[in-house]
Each structure stands twice: as C-alpha cells, then as structure tokens.
Amino acid sequence: MCGIFGYYTFGVDKDLRAVLLTLFNGLKRLEYRGYDSAGVAVELVDPYPISSKQVGNESADGSIAEENGLHDGAAPLICKEVGKVEALERLTYDTIARDQVELERQFKNQVAISHTRWATHGSPSAINSHPHVSDVHCEFVVVHNGIITNYKLLKDFLMRHGEVFLSETDTEVIPKLCKFVYERLTEKLAFPKLVMEVLKKLEGAYALLIKSTHYPGQLVACKRGSPLILGIKDGANVRRTSFSRIRDAEDAHWRSTAIECWVASDASAVVEHTKRVIVLEDNDVLHLQGGGYGIYNTAGGDVDEAVPRVLLTLQVEVEQIMKGGFDHFMQKEIHEQPESLLQTMRGRVQFQRPVVGNPYLTPRIKLGGLVETAETIKRSRRIMLCACGTSFNACLATRQTLEDMCDVPVVLELASDLLDRRCPIFRDDTCVFVSQSGETADTLRAMEYAKAKGALCVGFTNTVGSSISRGTHCGVHLNAGYEIGVASTKAYTSQIVAITMMALQLAEDSISKREKRDQIIDELGQLPGKVRSTLMLDVAMQELAAQLKDEHSLMFFARGYNYATALEAALKTKEVALIHSEGILAGEMKHGPLALVDENLPIVVVATRGSMHKKMESVIQQLLARSAKLFILCNEGDETMLAYEQQGCKLIQVPETVECLQPVINIIPLQLLSYHLTILKGLNVDQPRNLAKSVTVSEEH
C-alpha cells in the first residue's frame, strides 16, 4: 500500500542536496509496496538553526534567535508527480533550479516528509498525490497511509465552514481539520495535543506524518492500524532519553542535543541509516522536537504522559534489500529459497536421528515461540488457519499435515470472509494467523476478533515487531529474510515449512506417528538441496514461457497436498504475468471445468508421486481424450509419466520428497515460469499493475 518516509534532524548539519537524497532513497526502498504517484515536502528555511554557540540565546519574548532572523513561517517546498520516484526526483530538481534554490544550503534542523501513493480515493494524479495541505500557505502538511471512513461527513462539515477541497482523496480532510481546530483555539496547544484533538474526529485506519508552519521544527507521527516505525541515530557521545511529558519538549535541555530520525512504513527504508528502531503501536502519537522525542498514547488515561516503547535493534543488512546481482527482486527471492528454507529451520530442527537414549526424550523439533502453549494447542477443540492470498495457500498446503499429526479438526478461513460472516469462535479454539508482513489488514482484524472471543491466537509472520507478531499470544518468526517483490515466493515456502514444523512439534509424544514424523524431519534436512536442484530448471522454464507468453488463459490441475500448488501457481501467473489463470481441484474437473478443455487451452497438471498419483493419472487420460494441450509436473524417473511424453505432453521433472513437503519443490518451477512469462511480456515483475506488497487497508476501513 502507500509508503511513508519522514526525515527529521536537529543539531546535525545537512545540506538540501543530502536531505533530498535521503528522501528519494527512502521512497525507492518503499517502492515494492506498490504505488502510482509520489510526493515530498521539504523545508527551504531552517526552522530552528541553533548552533552550539547559540544555545540559550532567547530573545525577550522567549523566541530563539536564528542565523537569518526570526522564523517567518515560510511554507515548505512541495513537489508531487504521477509515476515513479525517478519522475518526482526530476520534477523536484527542476523546480529547485527554476526557483534558484541552492542545493548546498545548510540546515541544522530539517523536517521533511514524503509519500508513495496507492490510489484508493481518486485516480492517480498530482492533485490527489500526497503531501496534502490545509491551504495555499501550507499551514499544515500531511502524508497518510490508510483510509478515513468518515471523511465524507468531515468534508461536508468543513465545506459548510468555507473550506475548499482540491482533491478527491479522504486525506485532505486531515490538514484542513488541523487548521480548523487551530484557528478556534483560545490558547495555543502543544503540537501533539492539537493533533490528538483532530484524531478524536477521525475514524478508520491511518499512519500519519504532520508538520506545520505554526510549529516550526516539529514533526508529529500517529498510528492506528497502518504500520509505522521510528529509526533513531543519536549524535556522538550523547546519552538521550525521551520526554516524560508533553511539556518537557519545551525544556532548553533539548536544544543542546543532536538527533537524527527517520519515520517510515517499513524498516527497509531506515536500515541503511540506523538499526535502532521503535515500532509504534496503535493510538501512539510520536512528537519530535529539538533533540528529543516523546511517544504518547491516546487510548491511555493520561495522554500528557509519555509511554515506554522498546528500542529494538534490526537484524537485517542493507544487502538483503538489494538485488545482489539479479535483474529483479522476484528472481533473487526465488533463487534465495534454499538459504531461506535453511534459515527457517536453523536452530529449530535436529536433522540427525538420536542414536542413543530414549528418542522420546530428545525432541527433534523445537519452536521456542510455541513451547509454553503446545499443550494448550493439542487440547484445542479445533485449529483454525486464517490468512489471505499466498499465505492462505500455504495454510491449505499444510492443513492435511496438521490433521495427520495432531488428530485435531483443522479448518481454513480467508480472513476477509471470516470477518464478513463473523463465524463462531470458541475459547478452546486455536486460531493461527499467517502473514508475510504481519500487517495484512484483514488478517489483523480477524486476529482481533478471535482474541475478543477468547481463542488462543498464534502468529506466523516474517517481520519482527509487526502488528500480528505483537498481537498474538505466541508464534513463530519465519526468518526467511526480506521479501521485496510484490509476488511472494520465498515466504510461501518458508510458511509451509514453519507450519509443518509446528505439526511435527505437536506430535512429539505420539508413538504411532513416530516413524512417519522422523521421515518428514529427515526430508526437511534434504529439502534445501532438492530446491537448489529444482532451480536448475530455470532455462527450461524460460523456454516454456516463450511458448506460453501469448496465451490468454492457463489452467493448473492438482489435488491433495498439491491443490495449494495449483492455486499458488495460478495466483503468481495472474498477479505478475497478467494472464488469466485458474487453479482447479482435479476432483472437481467433471463439475464444470472440463467444459473449457480443448486443443488450444494450455493446462499444467501436477502429478508427482504420492497418494493422489493414480487419480492424477486418470485426470491426464481424461484430458488427453479431449485433445488437451498438457504440461505435466512430475517426479524425476517416473516411468508412468514418461510414457505421456510420447503422446505429446511436455514434462517438468522435479526431485521427489515426502508427500507433505512436495508442494515446496513443486512450486519452484512454476514460480520461475510466472517470472519468465512476465519478463517476456515486458511487464514490471516486482511491481505488478494495481497491486501492493502489504495490504494494510481493507474495505471496512
């Protein structure tokens, strides 16, 4: 969805060129979230340029002396453009050159905000792009990720009081409401207090950055529903703590300290600057002023008192968010899967069977996040797997493993559908919420619904500190590494492995399942190598893509564990190659889909060895009887399938593993196929049309 990036400095010398470079690089780090336009707002007049020599040089009226006179409330430079960040970059530098602004101009205090927009209200246009302003003087400037559900009521109210709206967006009501509240104050409020008054009127989800000419040199950030983090880099040898109360921000002490901060929707935008971050929680209001910061929560009793937030250290390197020699992020992430799978299992799986002692006393699987709740999960009435998109397909791929290992009913729920139905959830249910980002709006709201019903909530995410990882009672981190491409690849396979490991841990004390369980764990150790071998099909998939790139439809048939493979392959083909594709449960073939089969429609049949092998052979025979154009994904050395090659079928041969892990291997060539289809069609594989990486708003918001 939309990406937010703010840059705040105090007591740190930066010229305008460096500030703009930081903003544009930050926006480029957020491009993977999906967007159609972008904008920046940057100070051209230093709002608070205090050098160490000027500390304490207040005038008689309490204002601070500046190098070039008292602050005149000059409006920031705002540039907005449709298209990519590069287009915004060109526009900004052209504007600066036209206005003869010096890029070498130094700032000791800078408050700059920027935004990538994914259209929800109004078409992509410069007018609808962020930042949005309160008036021509830019008294209040706002960037926003989320949806304000009551914006029409607020807009009508403000229009009756003379406000004129220029855009079609819901966001524009926020700066205008700030101005409306400010003009009616009987006495000036602190900036965060003013914003809190405005937040009382807003309904929906938001992450906001707000700056104002009435509060020069200050920045306020707010979060409800949409993700937001604060990255902090202190000045050398400075020991700093946050404000205890809102009024502390006016203390002269904070004028003698230096601070450099970044506020962003995602850690990928700040990791190159600092690894020290604070993850803001719902209803948090962050205030940056002088050399300090304060975080307040509007849901608490005393909103004037700062709330403690943990300063985390990111365990991620800049290299992880770079392409690393590959042409595209999706290509890189497909080829990273042997390592990402190993990282998901590292320290959690004992690959060698114990040779001495009681095997029941030597656990081969240990997920630390589930140790305290494992017994509760095993006693559950049922296990509910809840997710959206690719994460839902990962749940589907592992449902049977959970049923086999745990002997507990397992149900699947699409998060949006669960919320629509408000289905019954009981206190003795275990609800597992799966999300790569940990911020998926529907999954997050489904989690809140389940918690309210008293169920045990378990989270599987790939993002430390995400809303789902913090909101669930327990959970597992995937450790798959950063995933930048919009189409999820390595997170999908890591999700399958992680949920499978949960099933294996829950079956630790089962005598009857011991041998089957040990076989699966043995194969987990072989899985990264087999995935690496499967990646050697890259050239073959490129050749297959060349045959299929002009097709308008593509079908995938499978059943059993691999029904998820069919759905996921179809999803990848839809979202990046923009080819209509369907994943069909082969058992339902005669109930409608068979009518579509002819000699022109390409069909991929997943027929690897396992309990469904003979049934899939029957499916192939029925399709061939109707002159179907078949591509069969099978195991290496499968004589039964090799016979079909003589009948004109194209074979995609992959290594064999245990049936419950076969979907991990089977999806690899189909990921490669969707990637090459997209490239051959000349499309943007990392940022597909109309899609966003993290869906952080929902229709109800």
N, C-alpha and C positions, 0 to 999 in steps of 0.2 A: 504494500500500500504506500501511502505518502511517506516521504522521508524528511526528517527534521534534523538540522545541524546548526548549532549555535556556537559562537566563539567569543569568550569573554577574557579580557586581560586587564590587570591593574598593576601598575608599577613595573611593567615589562615592556621594554622598548620594542615596538614593531612598526614597520612602515606599511603603507597602504598596500603595496605590492604583496608583502608577506601575508597580510590579512586575507586578501582576495585569494591568494594561492591556497591558503588553509581552507577557506570556504569551498572553493571549487573541488579540491581534492576530497573533502568530506562528502560533498554531494555525489562525486563519482563512486565513492565507496558504498553509497546507498542506492546506486542505480539498479542493482539487482532486485530491489524491492518492487520495481515496476513503476513507470511514471510517463506522463505525456507532456509535461511542461515543468519549468523550474524558475526560481527567483531568489534574489538576495537583497538584503538591506544592510548597509554598512555606514558607519559614521564618517563624515568628512571633516568634522570639527571635533577635536579632542574634548570629550565632555568633562574630563576631570584630570588634566595633565599635571599631576603633582610629582615633582622630583623629590629626592631625599632632602634637598635643601629647603623645600617649600613647606614641609610638613609643619602644621600648626600655624601657617600664615593666613589666618582667617581675617576677614575684614570686619568692620564694626558691626555689620548686620548679621555676621555669622557665616557669610558665604566664603568660598575658598577662592583665593586669588589664582588666576590662570596665567600661563605664559603670554597669551594674547588677549587678556582682558577677561571679564566675567562671561560665563557661558550665555550665549544668546538664544539658546533653544533651537539652533539650526536643525532643519529636517535632515534625515539620513538620505543617502543615495539609494534609490530602489530601482532595480532592473528586473524585468520579467520577460520570459521568452518561451514560446511553444517549441517543443522538440527536445533535443539532447542538451546536456550540460555544456557541451562544446559551443552550441549556439548561444547560450546565455553568456558564456565566457567572452565570446567575440563581441556581443552587444555591450557588455559592461565596459570592456576596454575601449570600444569605440565611443561610448558615452563619456568616459573619463577624458579621452583625447579631445573630444568635441568641446567639453567644458573646461579644458585646460587645467585639470586637477593633477597635482604632482603625485606620482606613484611613490616617490621617495619620502613623502611627508610622514614624520614620525608621530606615533601615538603611544602615550603611556597608559591610556585607558581606552579600550575599544569594546563596543557591544555590537556584534554582528550576528545576524540570523539569516538562515537560508532554508530552502524547501524544494523538494521534488514532489509534484502533484500527480496523483492518480485520480482522474475525474470521477466524482460521484454526483455533484450538483452543478450542472452546466457543462458545456462542451469544452474541450481543451482550447484555451485562448489566453492571450496575455492578460486580459482583464480579469479572467477567472483564476489566474495563477496567484500563488502566494509570493510574498507577503501581502496582506490586506491592511488598509489604513483606515483611520477614523475620519479623515478629512484631507483637504489639499495640503494642510500644514503638517500632516503625518504626526499628529499629537500622540497617537497610539498606533503601534505597528505589531501585527500578529502573524505567526505561522501556526498551522493547525493540522494534525493528523487525527482523523475520526469523523464522526457525524453528529451534528447538533440536531436532535429530533424535534425540538420545539422552535426551530429557527423561524418558521413562518409566523408564529404568534409574536415573537420578538421583533421581527422585521416590520410587521404591521403596526406594532406599538411605536417603534422608533420613527416610522414614516409619518405617523399621526403627529409626532413632535418635530416634524420638519426635516428629518434626515433623508438624504437622497442616496440610493444604492446604485452602484455602477455594475456590479457583477451579479451572476445568477447563483452564487455559492451560499452555503449555510455559514461559512466562516466570517463573512463580512459583518455579521451582526455583532461579533465579539469586540472588535476595536471601537465600533460605534457605541456599543453599550458601555464600554470603558469610559469613553468621552462623556456620554450622557450622565453616568454616575459621578464622574469627576466634577463636572460643571455644577452639580447640585449639592456638593459637599459644603457644610457650614464651616468646617475646618479641615485642613489638609490631612489626609491619611497617609500612612506609610504605604509604599507601593504594593507590597504583598497583601496588606489589609484591603486596599482598593480592589485588587484582583479577586480576593475572596468574596467581596460583595457581588462582583459580577458573576462568579462561579455559582452563586446561590440561584441565579436565574437560568442557568444552562442545564439542559437535560440531554443525555446521550453519552457518547464516548469521545474523549479528546486527549491529546497531548499538545500542549501549547507553549510557545515562547512569546513573551510580550515585552516590548520596550516602549519608552515614552520620552518625549521631549520635556515633559513635566518632571520626570525623574531621571535626569541625565546620568549616564554612567552606571545604570542599574539594569538588571535583567531578572525577569520572573518566569519560571517554568512551572507548569501544572500538569498533572497526570490523573486521568480516570479512564481505565480500560485500555488505552493505547500505550505501548511501551515507550519508556524514556529513561536514559541513563545520564549520569554526570561523571565526566572524567576530570580528574584534578591533578595538576602539576604545580607543586609549591616552588617558591623561589629558593635559592641556595641557602642552606643552614637556617631555614625559617621553620619554627615549630608553630603550627596553627591549629586552632580548634574552631568549630562552627559557632555561630551566635547562639546564646542560650535563650534569648527572647528577641522579638522583632525590634525592639528599641535599641538593642545592642549594636545594630548596624550603623547607628549614628556616632558611636564611640570613636574618638580621634585615633585610638589604637589601630583601627583597621586601615587608617590612611597611611600608616608607615610600613605596612606589609605588602608583599607582592604575591600575586596569584595568577595562574593561567588555567582556564577551564574550557571544557568542551561539553556541550549538551547535545545528545543525539538519540535517534530512534534505535540505534543498533551499535554494538561495541565495535563493529568493523570500521566505523568512521573515526574512532578515537584511539584504536590500538597503536597506530603509528606515532601518536603523540604521548600517550601515557597508558600504563596498565592499571592504574589506581582508579577504580570506579565505584560509584554508588548507584544501585538500582532503585529508582524511585518507585514508591508503592502507590496504590490507588488513593486519591484525595490528597496527595502530597503537593505542597506548594514550595518551590525552591526559590530563594531570594539571593542574588549575587550583588554585593555592593562593597566597594572598597576592596580590601584584601581578604575578605571573608565570605562565608555563606551561611545561610540558615535554612533548615527544612522544617516546615510546619504542616500539620495535617488537619484538614477541615472537618474530619469525622470525629476528632477528639474533643475533650471537654474544654481545654484552654488552647484556643488557636494561636494565642500570642507566644506560647511556649514551644521551643524547638523540640522536635522528636529525634531520637537517636537512630541513625542508619549506619549499617556496617560498610566500611570501606574495604572493597574486595580487590584482589589482585587478579587480573585476567591471565588465564593460562593459554594464551594464544600468541602466535608470532605473526608479524606482518607477511611473511612468506605464505602463510596459509590463506591469505585473502588476495594473493596474486596468482596469475595464470601459470607461472612456473614453467614456461617453455611451450605450453599448449596454446592452441589458437583460441580456445573458448573455455569458459569455466565448466560448462557441462561436460566437455570432452575430458578435461582434467579430473573432474569428480568421478566420472565413470572409471577412469584408469586408476584412481586412488583407492578403489574398493578393496583390493587385497589388504592394504595397510589399514584402512578404516575398520574393516571387519576384525582385524587383529587387535586394534586399539579398543574396540568394543568388548573384546573377550579378555584383554590383558589384565592379569591380576585377579580375574574372576573365575577362571577355568583351570582345573588341573588336568592337563591333556593326557598324562600317563596314568594308567590304572595302578592303584596301590598294589604292590607285590607282597607286602607283609602286613599282618594285623587285620583287624576286622574292617572290611570295606565300608560298613555302615557307620563307622566312627571317623571315617576320612572323607569329608564332603568334597566332591569334585567340582561343584558349582557353588559359588558364594557371591551373591549380590548384596553388598553391605547395606544398601538402602531398604532391603526387604527383610533383614534379619529379625527385627523386632515384631514384624506384622505377618510373617509367613504362616504361623499357626492360625491366626485370625482368617487369613485368606482361604486356607484349606477347609475351615469350618463354614465358609460362606454358603448361603442359600444358592447363589449363582455368581458367576463372574461376568460382568458386562464390559465389553470392549467398545470404547467410544472414540471416534475420530472423524476426520474429513479427508477427502481426496486420497492422495497416495498413502497417507497414514492409515486410512480405513482399509486400503488394500493389504497393507502389512498385517493388520489385525485379522483380516479374512484368511491370509496365508498361514496364520498361527493358531486359528481357532481350534482346529482338529487336534493339534498337539496339546493344547491346554486341556481339552476334553479327555484325551487319551491318558495323559499323565496325572491329572488331578481328580478324575471321576466327579467333576462338578459341572453342572449345566453352564454353557458359555453362550452368551448372546452378543450380537453385534448391533451397534447403533450408529447411524450417521448423526453427528451432533446436532445439525440443524433440524433433522426430523424428530429427534428426541425432544427438542425444545418445543417444536410445533405441537407434538402430541401430549407433552407433559406426562410421559408414561410413568407408571408406578415404580418407585424405587424404595427399597426397604432397608432398615437398619442393618440387617445381616447380609446385604449385598456387598460385593467388592466391585467398584467401578474403576476401570483402568482407562486413563485418558492419554492418548498418544498424539504428539505434535512435534514436528521437527523444530519449529521456532519456540514453542512453549507459549506463544501469544495468539494463536488462532482464536478469533473472537467467539465463534460458535462453540468450539471445544471448551474454551474458558468458561463460558456461561453455562454450559452443560455441567461442568465441574462444580460450579457454584450451586446449581440446582441440586445435584446429588449430595453435596455437603449439607445443604439445608435439610435434606431428607434423612440425614444421619448415617449415610453409607460410608464405608471405608474408601477413600479416594487414593488411587495410585497413579503417579505420573511417569511417562516415558518421554523425555524431551532431549534435544541436542544442544540446549542453551542453558548454561548455568545461570541462575538468578532470574530466569524467566517467570512469568506470572503463574504458569501451571506448576513449575517446579517448586515455587514458594507456596502455592495454594493447596497442594495435595498433602495428605498425611505422610506419605512416603513415596519412594520412586527410584527410578534408575536413569542415570545420565548415559546417553549413547556413546559419547566420546568419539564420534565419527569425524570430528573436525568441521571447520566452517564449510557451509554449503552456500555458494553464491548464486549459481544458476537457478532460475525460477523453477525449472523442472527438477524435482527431487530424484536423485539417483542413489548416492551412497547412503543417505539417511534411510531410504526404504529398506535396503538390505541389512543395515545395522538394526533397524527396528525389528525385522524378522528374527534376527539372531538374539537380540535382547529379550524379546518376549518368549522365545524358545528357551532361553536360559532360565527365565522365571519359572516356566513349566517344569523344567528339569530340577530346579531347586525345590519346588513344592513337592516333587515326587521322591525326594531324597530317601525317605524311610520306607518306601514301598518295595517289598521283596519281589512281588510278582512282576514289577516293571524294571527290576534291576538290570537285566541283560539288555533290554531294548534301550534303556536310558544310557547305559555305558556305550552302546554302539553309536548313539547320537553324539555323545561327548567326544568319542574317538573321531568321528567325522567332522566335528567342529574344528579340531586341530588341523584337518586336511583341507578345510574349506578355503582359506586364503590362497593356497597353492592351486586349487582347482579353478578358482575365479581368475587367477592370473593366467592359467592355461586357456580359459574361455576367451579372455581378452585378445588372444591371438586370432580370433575370428574377425578382427576389425576390418581387414581388407575385403574379406568375403562379404561382410555386411555392407560395405561401401558399394561393391558390385551389385548386390541385391537391391540396394537403394536406387541405383541407377536404372534398374528395371521397373521400379515401382513409383518413381518420383512424379510421373504424370497421371497416376491413378487418382480417382476422386473418392474412392471408398476402400476400406481394408477391414477384414474381419479376423478375429482371433478366437479359436475354439479350444476349450480345455475343460477339465472337470477335476474334482477332488482338490488337493492342495494347489493345483495349478490354475484353478479358476481365477485366483488372485493374479496370477501371471498374465492371464488373458486381459483382465480388466486394467492392470497397470500398463501393459504394452499398448493397449488402445488409448489409455489416457495420455501416455507420452506422445503417441503419434498425433493425437488431437491437438495437444497444447503447444507443441513446438513446430511440427511439420504442417499443421493446419489442414490435415487430411481427415475427412470423416472416417471414424473407425469405431468398431464395437467389439467389446469382449463378451463372448457368448458362452454360457454354461452349456457344454455339449449335450448334457442330458435333456436340455430344453430345445434341442435343434428341431425336432419334429413339431414343436408347438409354435411355429411361426417363422423362425429364421431360415429354414430350409427353402422357403419360397423365394428367397433372394439369390440362391445359388445358381450360377450359370458359368459358362466358359470364360467370362470376362472379369468376374469378381475375384480378386486375389484373396486367398484365405490362408492364414497361418494356423496350423494345428500343433498344439503342444502335446506330444505323445511320448514323454520319457517313461522309463520303466517304473513300475510301482503297481499299486492295487488297481489303478484305472487303465493300465496298459491295454488289456484286451478290449475294454469298452471303447477306448480311443481308436483302436484298430478298426472296430466296427464303424465308427464315425467316418474314418478315412474312406472305407469301402463305399459307404453311402454317398459321400461327397464325390468320389470318383465316378460313381454310377451316373452322376448328373453333370459329368464333364467339368468338374470344378478345377480351378487353377490353384494347385496346392503347394504350400511350402511347409514342410514337416520339421519341427524341432524335436530331435530325438537324442538318445544317448549314443556315444561312440560304440561302434561294434554291434549295434542292434540289427541282427540279420533280418528280422521281420520287417523293419522299416527300410532297410537297404533294398529290399525287393521292390518297394514302391518307386525307387529311383528309376527302375526300368520302365515304369509307366508314365514317366514324365514329371514326377514330383521332384522338387528341389529339397534337399536335406540340409538342415543346420544341426551339426552334431556337437554335443557338449559332453563333458565328463559326467560320470554318474556318482551320486552320493545317496545317503538315506533319503527316503521319500519326503520327510518333513523339511529337509534343507534344500531339496532340489529346486524349489522356486527361487532361491538366492542365485543359483547358477543359471537357471533358465532365463531370467530377466536380463542378464548381461548382454547377450547378442541382440535382444530386442531394444534395449536402451541404445546400443550402437546403431541399430537400424534407424531409429527415430532421429538420432543425431545426424546421420549422414543424409537422410531424406530432407531434413531442414536445410542443411548446408547446400545440397544440390539444388534446392528450390530458391536459394538466395535469400533466405529469411534469417532473422536475428534469433539464434538459438538460445541465448542467455536471457533475452527479454522478449518473450513472445507477446504477440498482439493482445491487448486488453487484459493481460494477466499480471498479478503481483506475487512476489515471493511469500510474504506473510500477510494473510488475510486478517487484518486486525480490526475490521468493522464488519457488522452483519446487518441484515435488512431491518432487524428490530431496532438497531441503533440508528 
